[in-house]
Amino acid sequence: MSFERIDIVTAGVIFSRMANAREKGMDARWLDVFVESLYAGASPMEAAIFAEESIDIAD
């Protein structure tokens, strides 16, 4: 896994989606899926979106 710089828009999307997960009490699950997605090769934006969708399904 390589780390890349992210722009302010991507950072905003990541934090916004994590805040949504926190409101649902699913922030730990969101973070697990986010990190797993990064390790699998997803971009930070893709990982944030996938993590939010996965907690919506679990909800």
Buried (B, 14 or more C-beta within 10 A) or exposed (E): EEEEEBEEEBBEBBEEBBEBBEEBEBBEBBBBBBEBBBEEEBEBBEBBBBBBEBBEEEE
